[in-house]
Amino acid sequence: MNISRSKLTLGLVLVGLSLLSHPFIVRAQGLNNILRNIEQHAPLLQSARANADATKAGIELAKSQYWGNAQVFGQANHYNNAQEVSEKVPNDEDIYRSLDTHSISNWKVSGYLKLVVKNTDSTNKMEVDDLSLFFTKHVNKWFNPFVEAEIFAVPLWNSKKNTNLKDGNFIIERLYNDFQIEETQRLRIGKFLAPMGQWNLVHAAPLVWTVERPLTTTYSFSNYITGFEYGLELDPIRSSRLDIYWQPSNDFDPKPQSSHPRQYDMAGGLSWTLSDDLDSRSSLDFQYAKVKNSPRSRSSASFHKAIYSGNWSLDSQIIYTKISGDRLLKENWDGGAYFQVRYQFNTHWDNYFRVERFHRADNQIFTNSWLIGGRYRYQKFGNINIEFTHHMRIDGGNSILVSYSILFGQ
C-alpha cells in the first residue's frame, strides 16, 4: 500500500499532537472527576459545617445555661454524677441578658440584693451592701445597651452609732453599648468593668464564692473604664480572647474614695484570656493608669488561674503594681496574691477556704488574712453565707459575717 509523503507527514503530526496532549486530557479528566466528587459530597460538607456550628453553639449554650449553682468561679462537673452541677458561665452580662426577666418597653430588667450582718472586734452592724438593677436590650448587631444602677453601703443598724438610710451611696456602675462588628469581634463604648482577672468582671454576690472580696482583686488598679474596648475572639472552643481598652479622661460617676482608694483620669490596658472553658480559666492582664489629682501612675500586671475538677474548685490570682511619679513614697509598689479552694457537698451546700498576702505601699508592710466559710444555696440564684475572717498585722482582729443574697428577675 502506497502512502504519499504528505499523508505520512500529516499522520505523524497528528500522532505527535495526540501524545503531547495526553497529559492535559488526563488532567482535565481528573479535574472533572474532582468536581464531580465535590458535587457528590457537597451535602456532607455542608452537614459537617452545620455540625461544627452546632457544636460551637452548644458549647456557648452550656457555658451560659448548664449550671445549677450559678457560680462563676465554680467547677465544671461531670454529667454522670447527679450531685455535681456545673457552675461555669462566661460573664455576668450574659447571665442578665439570658434571664427570663421582667420587661419594660422591651428592656429586660433584673438585679440582685446583698444584705450583710457583720460582727467585728469593735462594732456590730447590718447594711444593704449592694442593691443593683440591670437594664438590657438587644435590637441588632449595632445596638445592645447594658445599664447597671447600684445602691451600696446603706446602713440599717450599728451598735456604736445611729444610722441614716441617706448615708448610702448611688452610682451608675455600668453604662455601655456593644457593637458586634463580626462574629468574633466586638466594640464596647461607655463605662464598663476593667478585665483584670475574673473577680472584677463578675462580682455580684449570688455569683461568687465569698462575701468578702480579696484585696488582690480590687485594690491596685482601676476597676472601671470609661472609654472603649475592642474584643477579639481567638479560639471559640477554648473561649480564648483578647481585649484592648482605653480611658482617655476622667471616670464617669466614680465611686467615692471612702469605698475605693483612688480615682483615675486616664487608663488603658490589655487582657489576654488564654482559656475559659468548663475545666479551667486563665488570663494575663496588664493595665496602666494615672491617678486623678496626683502625680502618681500605676502599672499593673496580673495572672489569674482557676481549675474545676469534680467537686473541687481552685482559684488564685497574683498581681504586681509599680507606682511611679511620687518620690515621697518609701515603697513604690503594691501587690499580692490569694489562693482559695472550695468543696461542693451537694447542689445546696459547699464550704470554702482562702488565704491572702497583700502589700500596700502606704502601709509599707504586708497584710495577711485567712477566711473560712460555708454557703447554702436554697434556690438557683439565692445564697446564705457564713464567714469567719482573721486579719493579721496591720488590719488586726477577727470578723464574723452572715449574708443573704439573691439574683432576682429570673
Residue, then its C-alpha position, 0 to 999 in steps of 0.5 A: m500500500n502506497i502512502s504519499r509523503s504528505k499523508l505520512t507527514l500529516g499522520l505523524v503530526l497528528v500522532g505527535l499532537s495526540l501524545l503531547s496532549h495526553p497529559f492535559i486530557v488526563r488532567a482535565q479528566g481528573l479535574n472533572n472527576i474532582l468536581r464531580n466528587i465535590e458535587q457528590h459530597a457537597p451535602l456532607l460538607q455542608s452537614a459537617r459545617a452545620n455540625a461544627d456550628a452546632t457544636k460551637a453553639g452548644i458549647e456557648l449554650a452550656k457555658s451560659q445555661y448548664w449550671g445549677n449553682a450559678q457560680v462563676f468561679g465554680q467547677a465544671n462537673h461531670y454529667n454522670n454524677a447527679q450531685e455535681v452541677s456545673e457552675k461555669v458561665p462566661n460573664d455576668e452580662d450574659i447571665y442578665r441578658s439570658l434571664d427570663t426577666h421582667s420587661i419594660s418597653n422591651w428592656k429586660v430588667s433584673g438585679y440582685l440584693k446583698l444584705v450583710v450582718k457583720n460582727t467585728d472586734s469593735t462594732n456590730k452592724m447590718e447594711v444593704d451592701d449592694l442593691s443593683l438593677f440591670f437594664t438590657k436590650h438587644v435590637n441588632k448587631w449595632f445596638n445592645p445597651f447594658v445599664e447597671a444602677e447600684i445602691f451600696a453601703v446603706p446602713l440599717w443598724n450599728s451598735k456604736k452609732n445611729t444610722n441614716l438610710k441617706d448615708g448610702n451611696f448611688i452610682i451608675e456602675r455600668l453604662y455601655n453599648d456593644f457593637q458586634i462588628e463580626e462574629t468574633q469581634r466586638l466594640r464596647i463604648g461607655k463605662f464598663l468593668a476593667p478585665m483584670g482577672q475574673w473577680n472584677l468582671v463578675h462580682a455580684a454576690p449570688l455569683v461568687w464564692t465569698v462575701e468578702r472580696p480579696l484585696t488582690t482583686t480590687y485594690s491596685f488598679s482601676n476597676y472601671i473604664t470609661g472609654f472603649e474596648y475592642g474584643l477579639e475572639l481567638d479560639p471559640i472552643r477554648s473561649s480564648r480572647l483578647d481585649i484592648y481598652w482605653q480611658p482617655s479622661n476622667d471616670f464617669d460617676p466614680k465611686p467615692q474614695s471612702s469605698h475605693p482608694r483612688q480615682y483615675d483620669m486616664a487608663g488603658g490596658l490589655s487582657w489576654t484570656l488564654s482559656d475559659d472553658l468548663d475545666s479551667r480559666s486563665s488570663l494575663d492582664f496588664q493595665y496602666a493608669k494615672v491617678k486623678n489629682s496626683p502625680r502618681s501612675r500605676s502599672s499593673a500586671s496580673f495572672h489569674k488561674a482557676i481549675y474545676s475538677g469534680n467537686w473541687s474548685l481552685d482559684s488564685q490570682i497574683i498581681y504586681t503594681k509599680i507606682s511611679g511619679d511620687r518620690l515621697l513614697k518609701e515603697n513604690w509598689d503594691g501587690g499580692a496574691y490569694f489562693q482559695v479552694r472550695y468543696q461542693f457537698n451537694t447542689h445546696w451546700d459547699n464550704y470554702f477556704r482562702v488565704e491572702r498576702f497583700h502589700r500596700a505601699d502606704n502601709q509599707i508592710f504586708t497584710n495577711s488574712w485567712l477566711i473560712g466559710g460555708r454557703y447554702r444555696y436554697q434556690k438557683f440564684g439565692n445564697i446564705n453565707i457564713e464567714f469567719t475572717h482573721h486579719m493579721r498585722i496591720d488590719g488586726g482582729n477577727s470578723i464574723l459575717v452572715s449574708y443573704s443574697i439573691l439574683f432576682g428577675q429570673 
